[in-house]
Amino acid sequence: MFRTTARRAAPAAALTTLLPLWTATPAAAHGAPTDPVSRVVACSPEGGERAGTPACRAAVAANGGPFTAWDNLRVANVNGRDREAVPDRKLCSGGLPAYRGLDLPRADWPSTRVAPGARLALRYASTIPHTGTFRLYLTKPGFDPARPLTWADLPKEPFARVTDPALRAGAYRFTATLPSDRVGRHVLYTVWQNSSTPDTYYSCSDVVFPAREANARKGGGQGTGKKEGAGGVETTAPAAPAPGTPRPDGSARASAAPGTDGPRSRPQGARTSPASAPAPGPSSRTLAGGAAAVLVLTGGAALVMRLRRR
């Protein structure tokens, strides 16, 4: 009799023991962003090397334990009243004490490098499918990661909304265009409001935008000849030769006359005398030519006189 009662009681006791686990484990498994990686995933046992970073170690210490339930950061019955339900300085934890380590203000959280204005491919891992809308926020320009995140750090409207994306291979995948006016470290704040359950999920993903490069380099001293060419590429413009600089053929270059825009036009093939040449006057060639003409005339006259005498 005792054995029969014990045999019947054993399965009932086992069922009583396992029932809380069955109800808690599936219900506690839903999702979180893995790309760009969220803090809760990076610092969970599944975070790999990222879990050993100083920021994650500090988060686990502040939490008092590891983030094993990385996919269960959810708040019930929010119904879109996020700013009322989640307190300032506790946005990354959703206000849940079990995730308080995620709210630490640090500038060394595991991060993902992104580009301003680029298409962001987001992967949100999910262990149980749900319908609902994803809202993506990005901290405002000038955000300081060394201060706790508040609602004032986020725009009132998300930069992207995605409703009911398909669940493929254990994750929701969708794209959104990032704002183009961010630089440095920022927080991508993802809100997933379920329509199939009363729950809303919150997550912080740290992203880094590259520093803006100068549109144009500063030129050197006067006369460097540097200009900004097409596309911001610096080109070197050839400097104009100084007046009086010899030409390749040995002649001097003309200098602009006062009150003119450039050298005066000259007949083709003419050369310009150096600035130190004497003022124009009878040249030696002209004098020599005149003397030769006088000699020719004198010789011709003498010949005519001789012929007449004969």
C-alpha contacts under 8 A as a table, 3 or more apart, distances in Angstrom:
res1	aa1	res2	aa2	distance
1	M	4	T	5.21
1	M	5	T	6.32
2	F	5	T	5.16
2	F	6	A	6.07
3	R	6	A	5.07
3	R	7	R	6.09
4	T	7	R	5.15
4	T	8	R	6.32
5	T	8	R	5.21
5	T	9	A	6.07
6	A	9	A	5.01
6	A	10	A	6.05
7	R	10	A	5.43
7	R	11	P	7.29
8	R	11	P	6.20
8	R	12	A	6.94
9	A	12	A	5.18
9	A	13	A	6.08
10	A	13	A	5.12
10	A	14	A	6.16
11	P	14	A	5.01
11	P	15	L	6.04
12	A	15	L	5.07
12	A	16	T	6.14
13	A	16	T	5.02
13	A	17	T	6.22
14	A	17	T	5.06
14	A	18	L	6.12
15	L	18	L	5.18
15	L	19	L	5.75
16	T	19	L	5.41
16	T	20	P	7.51
17	T	20	P	6.66
17	T	21	L	7.66
18	L	21	L	5.23
18	L	22	W	6.29
19	L	22	W	5.15
19	L	23	T	6.22
20	P	23	T	5.19
20	P	24	A	5.87
21	L	24	A	5.11
21	L	25	T	5.72
22	W	25	T	5.61
22	W	26	P	6.57
23	T	26	P	6.26
23	T	27	A	6.30
24	A	27	A	5.33
24	A	28	A	5.77
25	T	28	A	5.10
25	T	29	A	6.44
26	P	29	A	5.32
26	P	128	I	7.79
27	A	30	H	7.45
28	A	69	A	7.29
28	A	71	D	7.26
28	A	72	N	5.31
29	A	69	A	7.45
29	A	71	D	5.49
29	A	72	N	5.75
29	A	126	S	7.73
29	A	127	T	5.73
29	A	128	I	6.43
30	H	71	D	5.18
30	H	72	N	6.01
30	H	126	S	5.14
30	H	127	T	4.96
30	H	128	I	4.98
30	H	129	P	7.29
31	G	70	W	7.61
31	G	71	D	4.23
31	G	72	N	6.71
31	G	124	Y	6.67
31	G	125	A	5.19
31	G	126	S	3.97
31	G	127	T	6.06
31	G	128	I	7.49
32	A	38	S	7.09
32	A	40	V	7.85
32	A	41	V	7.16
32	A	70	W	7.08
32	A	71	D	5.36
32	A	73	L	7.97
32	A	124	Y	5.47
32	A	125	A	5.56
32	A	126	S	6.75
32	A	201	Y	7.91
32	A	203	S	6.89
33	P	36	P	6.58
33	P	37	V	5.79
33	P	38	S	5.45
33	P	41	V	7.45
33	P	122	L	7.42
33	P	123	R	5.88
33	P	124	Y	4.08
33	P	125	A	5.92
33	P	203	S	7.34
33	P	205	S	7.63
34	T	37	V	4.15
34	T	38	S	5.99
34	T	41	V	6.56
34	T	122	L	7.97
34	T	123	R	5.82
34	T	124	Y	5.82
34	T	125	A	6.27
35	D	38	S	7.32
35	D	112	T	7.94
35	D	121	A	7.64
35	D	122	L	5.51
35	D	123	R	5.02
35	D	124	Y	7.04
36	P	111	S	7.53
36	P	112	T	5.73
36	P	122	L	6.40
36	P	123	R	7.30
36	P	205	S	6.01
36	P	206	D	7.51
36	P	207	V	7.33
37	V	41	V	6.58
37	V	42	A	6.30
37	V	110	P	7.80
37	V	111	S	7.06
37	V	112	T	6.99
37	V	205	S	5.67
37	V	206	D	7.52
38	S	41	V	5.42
38	S	42	A	6.13
38	S	203	S	6.29
38	S	204	C	5.37
38	S	205	S	4.08
38	S	206	D	6.98
39	R	42	A	5.10
39	R	43	C	6.00
39	R	56	C	7.97
39	R	102	L	6.57
39	R	109	W	7.30
39	R	110	P	7.22
39	R	203	S	7.45
39	R	204	C	6.01
39	R	205	S	5.95
39	R	206	D	7.48
40	V	43	C	5.40
40	V	44	S	6.02
40	V	67	F	6.58
40	V	70	W	5.50
40	V	102	L	6.97
40	V	203	S	7.54
40	V	204	C	7.96
41	V	44	S	5.10
41	V	46	E	6.85
41	V	47	G	5.75
41	V	67	F	7.88
41	V	70	W	5.74
42	A	46	E	7.32
42	A	47	G	4.26
42	A	48	G	7.46
42	A	50	R	5.55
42	A	51	A	5.71
42	A	56	C	7.55
42	A	110	P	6.85
43	C	46	E	7.75
43	C	47	G	5.52
43	C	50	R	6.49
43	C	51	A	4.29
43	C	52	G	7.66
43	C	56	C	5.01
43	C	57	R	7.72
43	C	59	A	7.71
43	C	60	V	7.55
43	C	66	P	7.71
43	C	67	F	6.66
44	S	47	G	5.14
44	S	51	A	6.22
44	S	66	P	6.30
44	S	67	F	4.67
44	S	68	T	5.77
44	S	70	W	6.32
45	P	48	G	6.86
45	P	51	A	6.80
45	P	66	P	7.17
45	P	67	F	7.02
45	P	68	T	6.36
46	E	51	A	7.89
47	G	50	R	5.52
47	G	51	A	5.10
48	G	51	A	5.68
48	G	52	G	7.65
49	E	52	G	5.56
49	E	53	T	7.23
50	R	53	T	5.41
50	R	56	C	7.32
50	R	110	P	6.36
51	A	56	C	5.51
51	A	57	R	7.03
52	G	56	C	6.30
52	G	57	R	6.14
53	T	56	C	5.36
53	T	57	R	6.19
53	T	109	W	7.94
53	T	110	P	7.58
54	P	57	R	5.12
54	P	58	A	6.10
54	P	108	D	7.72
55	A	58	A	5.15
55	A	59	A	6.16
55	A	106	R	7.15
55	A	108	D	6.13
55	A	109	W	5.40
55	A	110	P	7.68
56	C	59	A	4.90
56	C	60	V	6.12
56	C	109	W	7.23
57	R	60	V	5.23
57	R	61	A	6.17
58	A	61	A	5.05
58	A	62	A	6.12
58	A	101	G	7.35
59	A	62	A	5.10
59	A	63	N	6.03
59	A	100	R	7.81
59	A	101	G	4.06
59	A	102	L	5.86
59	A	104	L	6.95
60	V	63	N	4.89
60	V	64	G	6.02
60	V	65	G	5.48
60	V	66	P	5.39
60	V	67	F	7.21
60	V	101	G	6.21
61	A	64	G	5.12
61	A	65	G	6.63
61	A	101	G	7.44
62	A	100	R	7.06
62	A	101	G	4.93
63	N	66	P	7.33
63	N	97	P	7.88
63	N	98	A	6.47
63	N	99	Y	6.28
63	N	100	R	5.90
63	N	101	G	4.88
67	F	70	W	5.52
67	F	99	Y	7.56
69	A	72	N	5.57
69	A	73	L	7.77
70	W	73	L	6.79
71	D	126	S	7.47
71	D	127	T	7.85
72	N	201	Y	7.84
73	L	93	S	7.22
73	L	94	G	7.06
73	L	96	L	7.82
73	L	99	Y	7.61
73	L	201	Y	5.84
73	L	202	Y	6.43
73	L	203	S	7.65
74	R	94	G	7.10
74	R	199	D	6.08
74	R	200	T	5.40
74	R	201	Y	4.30
74	R	202	Y	6.48
75	V	78	V	6.77
75	V	94	G	7.01
75	V	199	D	5.51
75	V	200	T	5.37
75	V	201	Y	6.46
76	A	198	P	5.44
76	A	199	D	4.24
76	A	200	T	6.24
77	N	198	P	5.16
77	N	199	D	6.05
77	N	200	T	7.64
78	V	81	R	5.42
78	V	82	D	6.35
78	V	85	A	6.37
78	V	198	P	7.52
78	V	199	D	7.13
78	V	200	T	6.64
79	N	82	D	7.76
79	N	193	Q	7.64
79	N	198	P	7.44
79	N	200	T	7.84
80	G	193	Q	7.38
81	R	84	E	5.43
81	R	85	A	6.09
82	D	85	A	5.15
82	D	86	V	5.78
83	R	86	V	5.66
83	R	87	P	7.05
83	R	151	W	6.89
84	E	87	P	6.99
86	V	90	K	6.79
86	V	91	L	6.21
86	V	94	G	5.64
86	V	95	G	5.50
87	P	90	K	5.57
87	P	91	L	6.69
87	P	94	G	7.84
87	P	95	G	6.24
88	D	91	L	6.28
88	D	149	L	6.97
88	D	150	T	4.64
88	D	151	W	6.15
89	R	103	D	6.71
89	R	148	P	5.04
89	R	149	L	5.09
89	R	150	T	5.16
90	K	93	S	5.52
90	K	94	G	6.01
90	K	95	G	5.10
90	K	100	R	7.31
90	K	103	D	5.68
90	K	148	P	7.90
90	K	149	L	7.22
90	K	150	T	7.57
91	L	94	G	5.03
91	L	95	G	6.52
91	L	103	D	7.02
91	L	149	L	6.57
91	L	150	T	6.83
91	L	151	W	7.77
91	L	202	Y	7.55
91	L	203	S	7.97
92	C	95	G	7.75
92	C	102	L	5.71
92	C	103	D	5.42
92	C	149	L	7.84
92	C	189	Y	7.98
92	C	202	Y	6.69
92	C	203	S	5.58
92	C	204	C	5.33
93	S	96	L	5.53
93	S	97	P	7.47
93	S	98	A	7.93
93	S	99	Y	4.94
93	S	100	R	5.41
93	S	101	G	7.54
93	S	102	L	5.71
93	S	103	D	6.11
93	S	202	Y	7.37
93	S	203	S	7.44
94	G	99	Y	7.88
94	G	201	Y	7.86
94	G	202	Y	5.91
94	G	203	S	7.83
95	G	99	Y	7.92
95	G	100	R	7.35
96	L	99	Y	5.68
96	L	100	R	6.47
97	P	100	R	5.06
99	Y	102	L	5.92
99	Y	103	D	7.99
100	R	103	D	5.71
100	R	104	L	7.81
101	G	104	L	5.88
103	D	148	P	6.83
103	D	149	L	7.50
104	L	148	P	6.83
105	P	145	P	6.15
105	P	146	A	4.96
105	P	147	R	5.16
105	P	148	P	4.91
105	P	149	L	7.41
106	R	109	W	6.50
106	R	145	P	5.91
106	R	146	A	5.04
106	R	147	R	7.50
107	A	145	P	5.33
107	A	146	A	5.84
107	A	185	R	7.66
108	D	111	S	7.92
109	W	206	D	6.68
110	P	206	D	6.78
111	S	205	S	7.11
111	S	206	D	4.71
111	S	207	V	5.10
111	S	208	V	6.69
112	T	206	D	6.45
112	T	207	V	4.72
112	T	208	V	6.17
113	R	207	V	5.66
113	R	208	V	4.80
113	R	209	F	6.17
113	R	210	P	7.73
114	V	118	A	7.59
114	V	120	L	7.76
114	V	207	V	6.47
114	V	208	V	5.97
114	V	209	F	5.40
114	V	210	P	7.60
115	A	118	A	5.47
115	A	178	L	7.85
115	A	209	F	5.54
115	A	210	P	6.79
116	P	178	L	6.06
116	P	179	P	5.97
116	P	180	S	4.29
116	P	181	D	6.58
116	P	182	R	6.24
116	P	183	V	7.60
116	P	209	F	6.51
117	G	177	T	6.06
117	G	178	L	4.82
117	G	179	P	5.09
117	G	180	S	4.07
117	G	181	D	7.79
118	A	177	T	5.66
118	A	178	L	5.59
118	A	179	P	7.91
118	A	180	S	7.71
119	R	175	T	6.33
119	R	176	A	5.53
119	R	177	T	4.43
119	R	178	L	6.24
120	L	175	T	5.31
120	L	176	A	5.22
120	L	177	T	5.89
120	L	178	L	6.43
121	A	173	R	7.17
121	A	174	F	5.97
121	A	175	T	4.50
121	A	176	A	6.85
122	L	173	R	5.77
122	L	174	F	5.58
122	L	175	T	5.90
122	L	176	A	7.88
123	R	171	A	6.24
123	R	172	Y	5.80
123	R	173	R	4.75
123	R	174	F	6.94
124	Y	171	A	5.29
124	Y	172	Y	5.01
124	Y	173	R	6.44
125	A	170	G	5.93
125	A	171	A	4.08
125	A	172	Y	6.31
126	S	129	P	6.44
126	S	167	L	7.93
126	S	170	G	5.63
126	S	171	A	5.24
126	S	172	Y	7.12
127	T	170	G	6.37
127	T	171	A	7.97
129	P	167	L	6.92
130	H	194	N	6.56
130	H	195	S	7.53
130	H	196	S	5.93
130	H	197	T	7.56
131	T	163	T	7.77
131	T	164	D	5.29
131	T	194	N	5.76
131	T	195	S	5.49
131	T	196	S	5.48
132	G	163	T	5.79
132	G	164	D	5.42
132	G	192	W	6.80
132	G	193	Q	5.51
132	G	194	N	4.09
132	G	195	S	4.64
132	G	196	S	6.92
133	T	161	R	6.78
133	T	162	V	5.55
133	T	163	T	4.15
133	T	164	D	6.17
133	T	192	W	5.74
133	T	193	Q	5.45
133	T	194	N	6.54
133	T	195	S	7.68
134	F	161	R	5.59
134	F	162	V	5.07
134	F	163	T	6.21
134	F	190	T	6.88
134	F	191	V	5.70
134	F	192	W	4.47
134	F	193	Q	6.51
135	R	158	P	5.90
135	R	159	F	7.83
135	R	160	A	6.01
135	R	161	R	4.72
135	R	162	V	6.72
135	R	190	T	5.86
135	R	191	V	5.12
135	R	192	W	6.39
136	L	158	P	5.21
136	L	159	F	5.99
136	L	160	A	5.31
136	L	161	R	6.46
136	L	188	L	6.96
136	L	189	Y	5.94
136	L	190	T	4.86
136	L	191	V	6.56
137	Y	154	L	6.51
137	Y	155	P	7.00
137	Y	157	E	7.47
137	Y	158	P	4.65
137	Y	159	F	5.90
137	Y	160	A	7.46
137	Y	188	L	5.83
137	Y	189	Y	5.01
137	Y	190	T	6.40
138	L	154	L	6.26
138	L	155	P	7.41
138	L	158	P	7.60
138	L	159	F	7.43
138	L	186	H	7.00
138	L	187	V	5.91
138	L	188	L	4.77
138	L	189	Y	6.13
139	T	143	F	6.24
139	T	153	D	5.41
139	T	154	L	4.72
139	T	155	P	7.07
139	T	186	H	5.83
139	T	187	V	5.65
139	T	188	L	6.84
139	T	189	Y	7.82
140	K	143	F	5.80
140	K	153	D	5.74
140	K	154	L	5.75
140	K	155	P	6.58
140	K	182	R	7.69
141	P	181	D	7.07
141	P	182	R	5.63
141	P	183	V	7.38
143	F	153	D	6.73
143	F	185	R	7.80
143	F	186	H	6.64
144	D	147	R	5.81
145	P	148	P	7.25
145	P	149	L	7.69
145	P	185	R	6.99
145	P	186	H	7.05
149	L	153	D	6.56
150	T	153	D	5.44
150	T	154	L	7.41
151	W	154	L	5.42
151	W	155	P	7.99
152	A	155	P	7.28
155	P	158	P	6.78
158	P	161	R	6.94
159	F	177	T	7.92
159	F	178	L	7.41
159	F	179	P	7.39
160	A	176	A	6.22
160	A	177	T	7.66
162	V	165	P	6.84
162	V	174	F	7.69
165	P	172	Y	6.14
165	P	173	R	7.04
165	P	174	F	7.02
166	A	172	Y	5.97
166	A	173	R	7.33
167	L	170	G	6.29
167	L	171	A	5.36
167	L	172	Y	4.72
167	L	173	R	7.38
168	R	171	A	5.46
168	R	172	Y	6.31
168	R	173	R	7.56
179	P	182	R	6.76
182	R	209	F	6.67
183	V	186	H	7.99
183	V	208	V	7.39
183	V	209	F	4.86
183	V	210	P	6.08
183	V	211	A	5.68
183	V	212	R	6.94
184	G	208	V	5.34
184	G	209	F	4.81
184	G	210	P	6.07
184	G	211	A	6.11
185	R	206	D	7.17
185	R	207	V	5.86
185	R	208	V	4.36
185	R	209	F	6.30
186	H	206	D	5.99
186	H	207	V	5.40
186	H	208	V	6.13
186	H	209	F	7.78
187	V	204	C	6.22
187	V	205	S	5.68
187	V	206	D	4.67
187	V	207	V	5.99
188	L	204	C	5.84
188	L	205	S	5.01
188	L	206	D	6.13
188	L	207	V	6.77
189	Y	202	Y	7.38
189	Y	203	S	5.89
189	Y	204	C	4.91
189	Y	205	S	6.49
190	T	201	Y	7.97
190	T	202	Y	5.86
190	T	203	S	5.34
190	T	204	C	6.58
190	T	205	S	7.95
191	V	200	T	6.93
191	V	201	Y	5.72
191	V	202	Y	4.90
191	V	203	S	6.83
192	W	200	T	5.53
192	W	201	Y	4.98
192	W	202	Y	6.62
193	Q	199	D	6.51
193	Q	200	T	4.34
193	Q	201	Y	6.44
194	N	197	T	5.48
194	N	198	P	6.39
194	N	199	D	5.73
194	N	200	T	5.87
195	S	198	P	6.90
214	A	217	R	6.55
215	N	232	G	6.30
216	A	228	E	6.59
216	A	232	G	6.22
216	A	233	V	7.83
216	A	234	E	7.37
217	R	234	E	7.70
219	G	224	T	7.09
219	G	226	K	6.37
220	G	224	T	6.09
221	G	224	T	6.09
223	G	239	A	7.82
225	G	236	T	5.83
225	G	237	A	5.27
225	G	238	P	6.72
225	G	239	A	6.11
226	K	234	E	6.97
226	K	235	T	6.17
226	K	236	T	4.86
226	K	237	A	6.19
227	K	234	E	5.98
227	K	235	T	5.66
227	K	236	T	6.26
227	K	237	A	6.85
228	E	232	G	5.60
228	E	233	V	5.97
228	E	234	E	4.78
228	E	235	T	6.19
229	G	232	G	5.59
229	G	233	V	5.16
229	G	234	E	5.54
229	G	235	T	5.68
230	A	233	V	6.04
241	P	245	T	6.65
242	A	245	T	5.76
243	P	253	R	5.78
243	P	254	A	5.99
243	P	255	S	4.69
243	P	256	A	7.74
244	G	252	A	5.15
244	G	253	R	4.84
244	G	254	A	6.23
244	G	255	S	6.52
244	G	274	P	7.33
244	G	275	A	7.92
245	T	252	A	5.66
245	T	253	R	5.53
246	P	249	D	7.74
246	P	250	G	5.55
246	P	251	S	5.36
246	P	252	A	4.31
246	P	253	R	6.00
247	R	250	G	5.20
247	R	251	S	5.16
247	R	252	A	5.65
247	R	253	R	6.20
248	P	251	S	7.41
251	S	271	R	6.71
251	S	272	T	7.33
252	A	271	R	7.79
252	A	272	T	6.58
252	A	273	S	7.35
252	A	274	P	6.60
253	R	272	T	7.51
254	A	263	P	5.54
254	A	264	R	7.92
254	A	272	T	6.74
255	S	262	G	7.09
255	S	263	P	5.61
256	A	260	T	6.36
256	A	261	D	6.62
256	A	262	G	4.41
256	A	263	P	4.44
256	A	264	R	7.16
257	A	260	T	5.58
257	A	261	D	7.87
257	A	262	G	6.88
257	A	263	P	6.50
257	A	264	R	7.33
260	T	263	P	7.66
266	R	270	A	6.45
267	P	270	A	5.58
273	S	277	A	6.32
274	P	277	A	5.58
282	P	286	T	6.33
282	P	287	L	7.10
283	S	286	T	5.31
283	S	287	L	6.59
284	S	287	L	5.13
284	S	288	A	6.09
285	R	288	A	5.14
285	R	289	G	6.14
286	T	289	G	5.15
286	T	290	G	6.31
287	L	290	G	5.16
287	L	291	A	6.30
288	A	291	A	5.21
288	A	292	A	6.33
289	G	292	A	5.25
289	G	293	A	6.38
290	G	293	A	5.14
290	G	294	V	6.42
291	A	294	V	5.16
291	A	295	L	6.39
292	A	295	L	5.16
292	A	296	V	6.31
293	A	296	V	5.16
293	A	297	L	6.32
294	V	297	L	5.23
294	V	298	T	6.14
295	L	298	T	5.09
295	L	299	G	6.08
296	V	299	G	5.22
296	V	300	G	6.18
297	L	300	G	5.17
297	L	301	A	6.31
298	T	301	A	5.30
298	T	302	A	6.45
299	G	302	A	5.30
299	G	303	L	6.45
300	G	303	L	5.26
300	G	304	V	6.46
301	A	304	V	5.24
301	A	305	M	6.50
302	A	305	M	5.28
302	A	306	R	6.51
303	L	306	R	5.29
303	L	307	L	6.50
304	V	307	L	5.33
304	V	308	R	6.48
305	M	308	R	5.28
305	M	309	R	6.48
306	R	309	R	5.29
306	R	310	R	6.67
307	L	310	R	5.39
